[in-house]
Amino acid sequence: MRIFYFGILFSVLCSCSNEVSTSSHPYAAYFYNYDTAPKVYRYRDIIHGLNEQFHRVYGIEDSKGKHIVVERYVQDGRLTEAFNFNLDSLNVMDHMVVNALGENEKATLYKDQCLPKAKGELATFTSKFSGVTDSTVFLMEVNRRLSVKKMREVLSDSLECITLEENAIYTLLNPFTKQESQQTLETVAYYAKGLGLVAWYDAKKRSHFQLEEILSQEKWIKLISE
């Protein structure tokens, strides 16, 4: 809970005014808008109706320029990871995970791409962070390709969306014994023009999250405190 409130305090200090800025990425219109006022995207798993996720999105500006921060929380308000995107390129500048000890850990980035710049182009994101024990590490590699554009109903509106086909490879490594285990996950994600991520599901349809509402920070804090 200390981690959660530190993140809230940090963004409040950075959120002195609403501001809209643009990116040079060709698909920036389908990503989250830059806004220093935090917004919380509430997603619900339509296969398992009680399962929720919250993504807290806000813009910051520092000596390195403007960034869009996306923090991911499970439904009880626990932070699991955060991404810091460069506004201009939409590449990942920082990846933070909450490790097995409940501590914030800055992951090591090897590849930083989030969104492809053209159909057929592969965007690869790779990071490394602590595993479940002191002697193991996780290597996460996510490959994304743009697929078709389509209209989808989002929050009672019909919005144009890009489709991203994602292949994620999670490898648990023990550098001392050289042992490793690997899991893969195929996911389809939809990003709506003017909103960002609005839905995703895995290829085996074990879960299917859809955007249910966008909350102010105040409403979200009240919701998870109940």
VMD Tcl script that draws the C-alpha trace (Angstrom):
set ca {
  {0.00 0.00 0.00}
  {2.96 2.34 0.60}
  {3.97 1.86 -3.06}
  {0.46 2.70 -4.19}
  {0.24 5.97 -2.25}
  {3.75 7.01 -3.31}
  {2.66 6.71 -6.94}
  {-0.49 8.74 -6.27}
  {1.48 11.49 -4.52}
  {4.07 11.63 -7.31}
  {1.49 12.10 -10.04}
  {-0.45 14.71 -8.06}
  {2.72 16.78 -7.74}
  {3.31 16.46 -11.49}
  {-0.31 17.15 -12.47}
  {-0.57 20.89 -12.16}
  {-2.48 21.39 -15.41}
  {-4.17 19.57 -18.24}
  {-2.16 19.63 -21.45}
  {-2.42 17.99 -24.84}
  {0.74 17.25 -26.85}
  {1.41 15.28 -29.98}
  {3.77 12.51 -31.02}
  {5.56 11.89 -34.30}
  {4.68 8.18 -34.29}
  {2.37 7.39 -37.25}
  {-0.07 5.53 -34.99}
  {0.06 7.95 -32.05}
  {-3.62 8.79 -32.53}
  {-4.44 5.27 -31.29}
  {-2.27 5.51 -28.18}
  {-3.09 7.21 -24.89}
  {-3.33 10.99 -25.01}
  {-0.72 13.05 -23.18}
  {-2.52 14.65 -20.24}
  {-1.01 15.59 -16.89}
  {-4.33 14.86 -15.13}
  {-4.33 11.13 -14.29}
  {-7.08 8.96 -15.76}
  {-7.81 5.40 -14.69}
  {-8.98 2.88 -17.28}
  {-11.17 0.20 -15.72}
  {-11.17 -3.10 -17.62}
  {-13.40 -6.10 -16.95}
  {-12.86 -9.70 -17.99}
  {-16.09 -10.57 -19.81}
  {-15.36 -14.30 -19.47}
  {-14.84 -14.10 -15.70}
  {-17.02 -11.14 -14.82}
  {-15.58 -10.38 -11.37}
  {-12.00 -10.04 -12.61}
  {-10.86 -6.44 -13.18}
  {-7.73 -4.51 -14.04}
  {-6.98 -0.81 -13.68}
  {-4.49 1.10 -15.82}
  {-3.58 4.52 -14.47}
  {-2.38 6.85 -17.24}
  {-0.81 10.30 -16.93}
  {1.72 12.57 -18.59}
  {4.86 14.02 -17.02}
  {7.61 16.32 -18.21}
  {11.21 16.39 -16.99}
  {14.71 17.08 -18.30}
  {14.33 14.21 -20.78}
  {11.14 15.63 -22.26}
  {7.53 14.49 -22.10}
  {6.46 10.98 -21.21}
  {3.29 8.95 -20.85}
  {3.25 6.70 -17.79}
  {1.00 3.64 -17.64}
  {0.70 1.90 -14.26}
  {-1.07 -1.45 -14.05}
  {-3.03 -2.48 -10.95}
  {-5.02 -5.55 -10.04}
  {-8.53 -5.10 -8.72}
  {-7.56 -4.74 -5.05}
  {-5.35 -1.75 -5.85}
  {-1.96 -3.50 -5.86}
  {0.53 -2.15 -8.38}
  {2.10 -4.86 -10.57}
  {4.15 -2.97 -13.16}
  {4.57 0.39 -14.87}
  {5.78 1.59 -18.26}
  {7.26 5.00 -19.08}
  {6.80 5.85 -22.78}
  {8.64 8.60 -24.62}
  {5.92 10.84 -26.06}
  {7.59 11.46 -29.40}
  {8.63 7.90 -30.33}
  {6.27 5.96 -28.02}
  {9.23 3.71 -27.20}
  {9.56 2.41 -23.64}
  {12.05 4.44 -21.58}
  {11.60 2.57 -18.30}
  {9.91 -0.63 -17.18}
  {9.18 -1.10 -13.48}
  {7.94 -4.33 -11.93}
  {6.91 -5.24 -8.40}
  {9.06 -8.25 -7.56}
  {8.36 -11.29 -5.39}
  {9.33 -9.30 -2.28}
  {6.78 -6.59 -3.06}
  {9.50 -4.09 -3.95}
  {9.65 -1.74 -6.93}
  {12.35 -2.94 -9.31}
  {13.65 -1.20 -12.41}
  {13.93 -3.78 -15.17}
  {16.85 -3.92 -17.59}
  {15.73 -2.96 -21.10}
  {17.19 -4.66 -24.17}
  {14.63 -3.64 -26.78}
  {12.23 -0.75 -26.32}
  {9.64 -0.77 -29.10}
  {5.94 -0.73 -28.26}
  {3.99 0.03 -31.44}
  {5.02 -0.88 -35.00}
  {5.30 2.08 -37.36}
  {3.87 0.27 -40.38}
  {1.75 -2.75 -41.18}
  {3.92 -5.84 -41.39}
  {6.68 -4.31 -39.26}
  {7.66 -6.13 -36.08}
  {8.00 -4.13 -32.86}
  {9.92 -5.92 -30.11}
  {10.08 -5.13 -26.41}
  {12.48 -7.11 -24.19}
  {13.25 -6.64 -20.50}
  {14.86 -8.60 -17.67}
  {13.99 -8.54 -13.97}
  {14.21 -10.67 -10.84}
  {12.58 -14.08 -10.77}
  {10.71 -15.82 -7.98}
  {13.93 -16.60 -6.06}
  {17.27 -14.83 -5.60}
  {18.96 -17.18 -8.06}
  {16.53 -16.70 -10.97}
  {15.66 -13.96 -13.44}
  {12.74 -13.39 -15.81}
  {13.29 -12.46 -19.43}
  {10.18 -11.03 -21.10}
  {10.04 -10.61 -24.88}
  {6.93 -9.20 -26.56}
  {6.64 -9.06 -30.36}
  {3.81 -7.03 -31.91}
  {2.51 -6.75 -35.46}
  {-0.19 -4.48 -36.82}
  {-3.17 -6.24 -38.31}
  {-6.41 -4.80 -39.67}
  {-8.17 -1.61 -38.69}
  {-11.77 -2.11 -37.65}
  {-14.65 -0.30 -36.02}
  {-15.50 -1.45 -32.51}
  {-18.06 -0.39 -29.97}
  {-16.22 1.28 -27.09}
  {-18.08 2.91 -24.20}
  {-21.25 3.11 -26.33}
  {-19.41 4.76 -29.24}
  {-18.25 3.28 -32.53}
  {-14.51 3.96 -32.74}
  {-11.81 3.08 -35.25}
  {-9.28 0.68 -33.75}
  {-5.97 -0.79 -34.78}
  {-5.42 -4.48 -34.07}
  {-2.14 -5.68 -32.60}
  {-1.22 -9.35 -32.71}
  {1.15 -10.03 -29.83}
  {3.45 -12.95 -29.12}
  {4.93 -12.87 -25.62}
  {7.69 -15.21 -24.45}
  {8.38 -15.44 -20.71}
  {11.59 -17.25 -19.78}
  {12.60 -18.07 -16.20}
  {16.38 -18.48 -16.06}
  {18.79 -19.74 -13.44}
  {22.18 -18.34 -14.52}
  {24.05 -20.63 -12.12}
  {22.55 -23.97 -13.13}
  {21.73 -22.87 -16.72}
  {18.23 -24.27 -16.26}
  {15.32 -22.47 -17.86}
  {11.58 -22.81 -18.35}
  {9.54 -20.95 -20.92}
  {5.93 -20.00 -21.52}
  {4.39 -18.27 -24.52}
  {1.21 -16.24 -24.77}
  {-0.57 -15.20 -27.96}
  {-2.73 -12.09 -27.51}
  {-4.86 -9.83 -29.68}
  {-5.15 -6.21 -28.49}
  {-7.24 -3.29 -29.74}
  {-6.22 0.37 -29.49}
  {-8.95 2.92 -30.24}
  {-8.38 6.31 -31.81}
  {-8.28 8.95 -29.09}
  {-8.28 6.47 -26.19}
  {-5.50 3.88 -26.32}
  {-5.89 0.26 -25.19}
  {-9.58 -0.70 -25.08}
  {-9.61 -4.52 -25.23}
  {-7.40 -7.61 -25.31}
  {-7.79 -11.37 -25.19}
  {-5.50 -14.37 -25.37}
  {-5.73 -16.74 -28.31}
  {-7.23 -19.53 -26.18}
  {-9.90 -17.13 -24.86}
  {-9.05 -17.84 -21.23}
  {-9.58 -14.15 -20.56}
  {-11.05 -11.24 -22.52}
  {-10.73 -7.77 -21.02}
  {-12.75 -4.82 -22.27}
  {-12.71 -1.17 -21.25}
  {-15.69 -0.58 -18.99}
  {-15.19 3.04 -17.95}
  {-12.61 5.77 -17.50}
  {-12.40 7.14 -13.96}
  {-10.93 10.24 -12.42}
  {-8.21 9.53 -9.90}
  {-10.49 10.64 -7.06}
  {-13.27 8.23 -8.06}
  {-10.81 5.38 -8.44}
  {-9.27 5.91 -5.00}
  {-12.74 5.93 -3.50}
  {-13.69 2.77 -5.41}
  {-10.74 0.65 -4.30}
  {-11.00 1.95 -0.73}
  {-14.55 0.66 -0.28}
}
mol new
graphics top color blue
foreach p $ca { graphics top sphere $p radius 0.5 }
foreach p [lrange $ca 0 end-1] q [lrange $ca 1 end] { graphics top cylinder $p $q radius 0.2 }
display resetview
